[in-house]
Amino acid sequence: MRLVLLGGSLRAASLNLRLLRYLMRELEARGHQVSAYTGNALRLPLYEDGAVPTTKARALHAALCEAEGLVIVSPEYNAGIPGHLKNAVDWLSTLRPSPWPGLPVLLCAASPGAFGGARGLMAWRVTLANMGALALPEAITVPQADQELDADGAPTEARAAALVPKILDGFLSLTAKLR
Ligand SMILES: Cc1cc2nc3c(=O)[nH]c(=O)nc-3n(C[C@H](O)[C@H](O)[C@H](O)COP(=O)(O)O)c2cc1C
């Protein structure tokens, strides 16, 4: 299936970017066609009424329109969505055709904190529901990610490590049903 991964922070050492790259390899290993939008691809101008979408915004929009599923790997900032990701989503909610209605989305987060970014994912759910996207009820969260992600981005703690393949398979099964 054609899948897009979106996320990470703008830091080169982003834990979420490391997790995203790991998930990307896992999805590729299952035979899916994946593309990732991270870092500079997400440095979009602040959305404002009447602004013309940049090449980067149009590229992201085109990729999402083609995608059969979306994986978001988002840091949690103040229990919410980081500005660069919310800004990208706001751009994507203004471009037509809208890529969001019926789009299956897997939410993932990594944080050095105890909750693994789970509170930020609740904010994502509200935004995604508003746009008509279908967020999988389960999510991948990695608490203490500064210690519990290996160099390749794989979760090392037993619970998280065991959950990743199960949740990926659940997401792929939902995405296949909705094709
Ligand atoms: C502005 C800001 C707000 C943050 N708020 C939270 C928070 O609410 N919950 C949390 O777990 N971590 C929070 N953090 C810490 C981030 O989880 C941590 O910096 C994490 O490493 C960011 O993701 P990254 O490694 O992908 O850049 C915050 C960080 C920043 C810069």
The ligand as an SDF file (V2000), in Angstrom:
LIG
                    3D

 31 33  0  0  0  0  0  0  0  0999 V2000
    8.0470   23.7040   23.9740 C   0  0  0  0  0  0  0  0  0  0  0  0
    8.1720   22.3140   24.5160 C   0  0  0  0  0  0  0  0  0  0  0  0
    7.1170   21.7640   25.2210 C   0  0  0  0  0  0  0  0  0  0  0  0
    7.2020   20.4630   25.7100 C   0  0  0  0  0  0  0  0  0  0  0  0
    6.1220   19.9150   26.3390 N   0  0  0  0  0  0  0  0  0  0  0  0
    6.1360   18.5850   26.6580 C   0  0  0  0  0  0  0  0  0  0  0  0
    4.9680   17.9360   27.1700 C   0  0  0  0  0  0  0  0  0  0  0  0
    3.9200   18.5080   27.3330 O   0  0  0  0  0  0  0  0  0  0  0  0
    5.0470   16.6050   27.4380 N   0  0  0  0  0  0  0  0  0  0  0  0
    6.2050   15.8840   27.2430 C   0  0  0  0  0  0  0  0  0  0  0  0
    6.2170   14.6720   27.4740 O   0  0  0  0  0  0  0  0  0  0  0  0
    7.3390   16.4880   26.7710 N   0  0  0  0  0  0  0  0  0  0  0  0
    7.3220   17.8060   26.4720 C   0  0  0  0  0  0  0  0  0  0  0  0
    8.4290   18.4100   25.9780 N   0  0  0  0  0  0  0  0  0  0  0  0
    9.6800   17.6520   25.9110 C   0  0  0  0  0  0  0  0  0  0  0  0
    9.7090   16.8700   24.6160 C   0  0  0  0  0  0  0  0  0  0  0  0
    8.9540   15.6880   24.7470 O   0  0  0  0  0  0  0  0  0  0  0  0
   11.1570   16.5240   24.3140 C   0  0  0  0  0  0  0  0  0  0  0  0
   11.8940   17.7230   24.1150 O   0  0  0  0  0  0  0  0  0  0  0  0
   11.2500   15.6020   23.1410 C   0  0  0  0  0  0  0  0  0  0  0  0
   12.5850   15.1420   23.0330 O   0  0  0  0  0  0  0  0  0  0  0  0
   10.8020   16.3280   21.8840 C   0  0  0  0  0  0  0  0  0  0  0  0
   10.7440   15.4640   20.8050 O   0  0  0  0  0  0  0  0  0  0  0  0
   11.9850   15.2590   19.8210 P   0  0  0  0  0  0  0  0  0  0  0  0
   13.0360   14.4820   20.5790 O   0  0  0  0  0  0  0  0  0  0  0  0
   11.4050   14.4750   18.6950 O   0  0  0  0  0  0  0  0  0  0  0  0
   12.5000   16.6180   19.4450 O   0  0  0  0  0  0  0  0  0  0  0  0
    8.3870   19.7190   25.5050 C   0  0  0  0  0  0  0  0  0  0  0  0
    9.4460   20.2790   24.7810 C   0  0  0  0  0  0  0  0  0  0  0  0
    9.3400   21.5650   24.3100 C   0  0  0  0  0  0  0  0  0  0  0  0
   10.4960   22.1470   23.5050 C   0  0  0  0  0  0  0  0  0  0  0  0
  1  2  1  0
  2  3  1  0
  2 30  2  0
  3  4  2  0
  4  5  1  0
  4 28  1  0
  5  6  2  0
  6  7  1  0
  6 13  1  0
  7  8  2  0
  7  9  1  0
  9 10  1  0
 10 11  2  0
 10 12  1  0
 12 13  2  0
 13 14  1  0
 14 15  1  0
 14 28  1  0
 15 16  1  0
 16 17  1  0
 16 18  1  0
 18 19  1  0
 18 20  1  0
 20 21  1  0
 20 22  1  0
 22 23  1  0
 23 24  1  0
 24 25  2  0
 24 26  1  0
 24 27  1  0
 28 29  2  0
 29 30  1  0
 30 31  1  0
M  END
$$$$
